[in-house]
Amino acid sequence: MYSQKLLRRTLLQTALGGGAFFLLPGIARAAGGAAGDAEQAAFSFELLTERARELAQQAYQPPEIEEASILEEVDYDRHNEIRFRKDRALWGDGTASSQARFFFPGRYFKQPVHLYALDGGMATEIPFSLDLFDIPSDNPARRLSKTEGFAGFSVMDAETERDWMAFLGASYWRTSGYSGQFGLSARGLAIDTAIPDGPEEFPLFTHFWLEPETESGMTTYALLDSPRATGAYRIVSRRGEGVVQEITARIFMRDPVERLGIAPLTSMYWFGKNTPHVAPDWRPEVHDSDGLEILTHTGERIWRPLNNPPHTMANTFTAPSVKGFGLMQRERNFEQYQDDGVFYEKRASAWIAPSEDWGDGAVTLVELSTDDEIHDNIVAFWQPAAPARRGDEYELSYTLSWLKDGPLTGTTGQFAAVRIGAGGVPGQPRPQETVKIVCDFTPWSLGSDDKPHLNITASRGVISNDAVYPIVGSQSWRAMFDLGFGGPEELVARDDSPIDLRVFVAKAEDAVTETLLLQLFPAQLRALLSRRP
């Protein structure tokens, strides 16, 4: 399968998209001075929508980047020397619950982003100025004289001055979730992620309009532009036990797109309980998310542990009228990470819940091979069943929740851990090419006395030694089985296609757990088994 690099978290700011810089009708850009001195003009989401629609009917215009050679000199180290002046924050006068601070452009974020402040339906542009930043005298950034846009912005709590949301790079944004720890990212739109003919296209938010909330959040409007799509976005963000965002996306297609990704999420998965053999690291687990969760229109709950595959994989899970999906972090025990620097156990889960019926489509999961935690190698999004055509329009609304635990409740048992080891029975000769898969899960609502059993479907291989029982001294239960994946030697050597497993625990004919989907690779399983002395 085609392998391509995904956006790297260390290069989140890289030039990944482009946009034409223009003005909405009636919104004039300020020639200079403070935001309060600039011209004001009426703004509404409907005006923004019309501009996005008009743009889609015009040829794409790549951005003209002023002073690109100087920006190239503002590398990672020189950029870190630049500090935004706290006394210049938007809404720094305490009139709102949050303040906005701005990111300086540089080598990895050359495309200028224009920012506007909203007040009573009137928009005022915030002009870029070196005076907004403390810049060392020998920093090349001091030579900029024509740059007219920022790289993005962050949003701070007015009382604690801790940031809780940031927009930076392409159409990406992140929040601090429920714990104050930034982890996975959301973005406005994904275009042709991991398709064989590639490459992926990264749309860019070119303009933002920021509107303060007096209680706990902020409303963000954004204009999206790219060679094959434009869009108008409204993101209403509120804080409580986590961050909950109500999002409306109005998308207009300039040209056809084979794989259109709606409400995309991006995360990092290096290794976990099911894949300890893929990394030499000293820590037990390293990931921002450990699984994809889906709620189908029939009410079935699906749990798919993430992989670090040997090559790029794109899996689609048919999900017409999907009720929700998300990249989740279920493991919350520090002992399972042992990292007191980045605290992976505090990373938020992100759950997408459509506000209306999205129709026919699928949830797509893209997993890239990685050898370090600095790489964002996981993408999940909803994909319409029909390819996007020139002139197509989409309006989709959804809630994006950055929480500790998934919002789904009920009596269905939930898988908490999947571990893989050598198959067979202790004290007896171990079978070749056989692994044991151990799945711990929370109990279901006890109703009948029927003995629980495993329901397992495998795309290939032989299932044996299955069992379900309560874990002694624990509230959890355990299901385990052996998978024999060997075969004629000449075929085994050539075939590393994945083995797909579908597993759930049942009592009589009724499922009492969510459905567990596993994808295993024979080469990785052999590597695991080869570690035996």
Salt bridges, closest charged atoms under 4 A:
GLU46 OE2 - ARG250 NH1 3.07
GLU50 OE2 - ARG53 NH1 2.37
GLU54 OE1 - ARG51 NH1 3.27
GLU72 OE2 - ARG107 NE 3.19
GLU72 OE1 - LYS110 NZ 2.68
GLU73 OE2 - ARG143 NH2 2.61
GLU81 OE1 - ARG78 NE 3.07
ASP87 OD2 - ARG85 NH2 3.12
GLU125 OE1 - ARG29 NE 2.93
GLU125 OE2 - HIS114 ND1 2.93
ASP138 OD1 - ARG78 NH2 3.39
GLU148 OE1 - ARG29 NH1 3.09
ASP157 OD1 - ARG239 NH1 2.83
GLU161 OE1 - LYS86 NZ 3.74
GLU161 OE1 - ARG101 NH2 3.88
ASP192 OD2 - ARG228 NH1 2.82
GLU200 OE2 - ARG187 NH1 3.12
GLU201 OE1 - ARG228 NE 2.85
GLU213 OE2 - ARG238 NH2 3.91
ASP225 OD1 - ARG254 NH1 2.71
ASP255 OD1 - ARG390 NH1 3.12
ASP281 OD2 - ARG283 NE 2.69
GLU285 OE2 - LYS273 NZ 2.47
GLU285 OE1 - HIS287 NE2 2.73
ASP288 OD2 - ARG9 NH2 2.56
ASP288 OD1 - ARG347 NH1 2.68
GLU293 OE2 - ARG301 NH2 3.77
GLU293 OE1 - ARG330 NH2 3.34
GLU300 OE2 - ARG502 NH2 2.61
GLU331 OE1 - LYS273 NZ 2.68
ASP339 OD2 - ARG283 NH1 2.50
GLU367 OE2 - ARG304 NH1 2.96
ASP371 OD1 - HIS375 ND1 3.95
GLU373 OE2 - ARG283 NH2 2.48
ASP376 OD1 - ARG9 NH2 2.41
ASP392 OD1 - ARG389 NH2 3.43
GLU393 OE2 - ARG53 NE 3.26
GLU395 OE2 - ARG250 NE 3.29
GLU433 OE1 - ARG526 NE 3.04
ASP440 OD2 - ARG419 NH1 3.12
ASP440 OD1 - ARG478 NE 2.66
ASP482 OD1 - LYS436 NZ 2.75
ASP495 OD2 - ARG460 NH2 3.76
GLU514 OE2 - ARG330 NH1 2.72
